[in-house]
Amino acid sequence: MVRNVFDSVASKYDLMNDAMSLGIHRLWKDDFVSSLKPGRRGPMKCIDVAGGTGDIALRILDYARETYADRETSVAVVDINGQMLKEGYRRFKKTMYHNTPQVSFHEGNAQELSKETFPDNTFDLYTIAFGIRNCTSIPMVLQEAHRVLKPGGTFACLEFSKVTNPLLGSLYDQYSFSVIPLLGTILAGDRESYQYLVESIRRFPSQPEFARMIQDAGFSTGGLFEGKGGAWRDLWGGVACIHTGVKL
Amino acid sequence: MASPPLLRAACALVPTHGFTRRALALSALSLPQPHEQPLSDTAINALFGEGDDARRTLADAWLENAREEVRGRFQGRAQVPRVNEVLEARLEANEPVLRHLPEAFALLASPTYPLPPLDPRPGLKHAFKVADDACRIAGEATIGTDWYVRRGTLAAIYAAAELHQLTSPTTAYAFLDTLLAASATAKSSLDDVGTFANYIARSWAGIVRSSGVF
């Protein structure tokens, strides 16, 4: 199902993201990456799962290079969907990172990453942005994340979540159930895929539930509350949310 | 909360490293299964908050730890301790980190937003929690308004003694005792005033009633 949905939207994925979120997803992604500060204390080995079009990978590499003059940080981009990876590959060809050890593309399932390519205790940073809700089994994804991270490595997830403010919540519901499928029909000619996107957001566990799932996978997190020193940070009142955990 | 072992380990490092992100980073080296390297900045951000927020988390954890230490010290004692002893024990717990404490309190009092310039709430909360703990350990059974008055007084006294301790550690205990004694005297005088006022009021009420006006 997920494969089909993303196969059908791959070419217009970025355009649609911009249209649906009115460009806000770029702010969220910038915020997400800058909060992780990749490259602050020397080069990091990062893995970006479900990162087909390379949005996060590119931001990580740019951030490390521009802020800390770090050209050694590397990102392995993993996606289940070949079409999306191709888009990402094409995009990276336009950048200076093409054909360098800084970036690599792998087709793989987040729930069972191959042990040869991704051995245990390898990465310093695991990112997954707007991807985990499309996986069949979230606990399995988290376990794999825990496996490939080094002790002291960080798991960071950017995902749509539950809006906490009821007023904003009803506006957001209106928008996502009427405008988004319509935009899907007009811009991509594919209503069902976008209907699926909206519904998958509603099915995703709430912030505290997801934080507990992260803890159950063996990660340490901050306290079970929103904000500073907490396990998650809401963006735009919970439309999206950044969850973090550390493997100890 | 999933990171108390780390925070506990970090609290043990406060006397040498202060309330710094470095202390938090090094805490991973003293876990039951020690890491080879200190925690990365990314990991500290993820667990304890960004920038100075991580230090605030550490300062809060240290204060909580100190209270726990005092509770543990008096637990299982046959004789119920007096409030003085409990507050003195709490001041003693400050001693190993005394030179870092002003910084910690400054950090807690500095707000994350530009306004207001000073946030007194964390300090008040800290003093009140210490006072509350002291009352509970000393088994004080006050209720109603007395409950608040007693805790409020003790919190003010403790806060004053702690401030005194920051500048003059050796005389802080005597200062605490003086304050507690003074507050006891003040309380008994206030009680006397209350009794007297009550007596006068009742007499007047009696006179008015017997005068036949109502």
Interface residues (C-beta under 8 A of the other chain):
Chain A: S35 L36 K37 P38 R40 R41 M44 D124 L125 P151 G152 G153 T154 F155 A156 Q215 F219 S220 T221 G222 G223 L224 K228 G229 G230 A231 T244 G245 V246 L248
Chain B: M1 A2 S3 P5 L6 A28 L31 Q33 H35 E36 Q37 L39 S40 D41 T42 A43 N45 A46 L47 F48 G49 E50 D53 A54 R56 T57 T112
